[in-house]
Amino acid sequence: QVQLIESGGGLVQAGGSLRLSCAASGRPFSIYHVGWFRQAPGKEREFVAAIWRRSTSTSYPDSAKGRFLISRDDAKNTVDLQMTSLKPEDTAVYYCAATEYYRAGYNKPHDYDYWGQGTQVAVSS
C-alpha cells in the first residue's frame, strides 16, 4: 500500500501560479503510475494530469495542456503539479492518485487504487 498526502493548495488570482505536491509513504513511489484529478462542487471528478512510473511519459486533458506540468522525483517520493495561467474555472479540490497496475489509460478515477485527501485550490477573478 501507499499513503498519499497533497499540499500546496491555496487562493490565487487569475493568471497566477501554484505548485501542488503529492508526497507518498509506504512502498516505493517509483512503482506507481500517478495522476492528479480535481473536483468542483456539484461536478464529477475530472482528470488533470498523469505520469507513468519509471518514465517521463505524461498525459493531460486539453484543459491543462500548456498550462499544467506534472513531474516526479522518485528519490523524494513526490509528484508535483505545476499550474500556471490559472483561471477561475480551475477552482476545485485537487487529488493525487496512484496505481501500480498497468491500465489502458490513466485518465479515469477508476484507473487508480489509492487517493489522497485532497487540497483546495481557489482562483479568484
MOCORRA-V699961 format. One record per residue. N is the residue number from 1. RES is the residue in one letter. PHI is phi in radians with two decimals (999 if undefined). Layout:
# MOCORRA-V699961
N:RES:PHI ; N:RES:PHI
This chain:
# MOCORRA-V699961
1:Q:999 ; 2:V:-2.40 ; 3:Q:-1.90 ; 4:L:-2.08 ; 5:I:-2.30 ; 6:E:-1.60 ; 7:S:-2.66 ; 8:G:1.81 ; 9:G:-1.22 ; 10:G:2.89 ; 11:L:-1.81 ; 12:V:-2.48 ; 13:Q:-1.38 ; 14:A:-0.97 ; 15:G:1.61 ; 16:G:-1.45 ; 17:S:-2.30 ; 18:L:-2.50 ; 19:R:-2.14 ; 20:L:-1.63 ; 21:S:-2.26 ; 22:C:-2.07 ; 23:A:-1.82 ; 24:A:-2.01 ; 25:S:-2.39 ; 26:G:2.00 ; 27:R:-1.26 ; 28:P:-0.95 ; 29:F:-1.14 ; 30:S:-1.08 ; 31:I:-1.50 ; 32:Y:-1.84 ; 33:H:-1.39 ; 34:V:-2.24 ; 35:G:-2.29 ; 36:W:-2.04 ; 37:F:-2.27 ; 38:R:-2.47 ; 39:Q:-2.50 ; 40:A:-1.64 ; 41:P:-0.98 ; 42:G:1.37 ; 43:K:-2.08 ; 44:E:-1.32 ; 45:R:-1.16 ; 46:E:-2.10 ; 47:F:-1.19 ; 48:V:-2.10 ; 49:A:-2.96 ; 50:A:-2.56 ; 51:I:-2.39 ; 52:W:-1.33 ; 53:R:-1.27 ; 54:R:0.90 ; 55:S:-2.73 ; 56:T:-1.83 ; 57:S:-1.16 ; 58:T:-2.35 ; 59:S:-2.55 ; 60:Y:-2.45 ; 61:P:-1.37 ; 62:D:-1.03 ; 63:S:-1.15 ; 64:A:-1.88 ; 65:K:-1.05 ; 66:G:1.45 ; 67:R:-2.04 ; 68:F:-1.94 ; 69:L:-2.39 ; 70:I:-1.74 ; 71:S:-2.58 ; 72:R:-2.36 ; 73:D:-2.27 ; 74:D:-1.19 ; 75:A:-1.15 ; 76:K:-1.76 ; 77:N:1.02 ; 78:T:-2.32 ; 79:V:-2.27 ; 80:D:-1.88 ; 81:L:-2.22 ; 82:Q:-1.55 ; 83:M:-2.05 ; 84:T:-2.19 ; 85:S:0.85 ; 86:L:-1.17 ; 87:K:-2.12 ; 88:P:-0.96 ; 89:E:-1.26 ; 90:D:-1.45 ; 91:T:-1.08 ; 92:A:-3.13 ; 93:V:-1.53 ; 94:Y:-1.81 ; 95:Y:-2.09 ; 96:C:-1.72 ; 97:A:-2.46 ; 98:A:-2.53 ; 99:T:-2.59 ; 100:E:-1.72 ; 101:Y:-1.70 ; 102:Y:-1.24 ; 103:R:-2.26 ; 104:A:-1.13 ; 105:G:-2.68 ; 106:Y:-2.26 ; 107:N:-2.02 ; 108:K:-2.15 ; 109:P:-0.95 ; 110:H:-1.29 ; 111:D:-1.30 ; 112:Y:-2.04 ; 113:D:-1.91 ; 114:Y:-2.22 ; 115:W:-2.38 ; 116:G:-1.49 ; 117:Q:-1.53 ; 118:G:1.67 ; 119:T:-2.39 ; 120:Q:-1.45 ; 121:V:-2.09 ; 122:A:-2.20 ; 123:V:-2.04 ; 124:S:-1.64 ; 125:S:-1.55
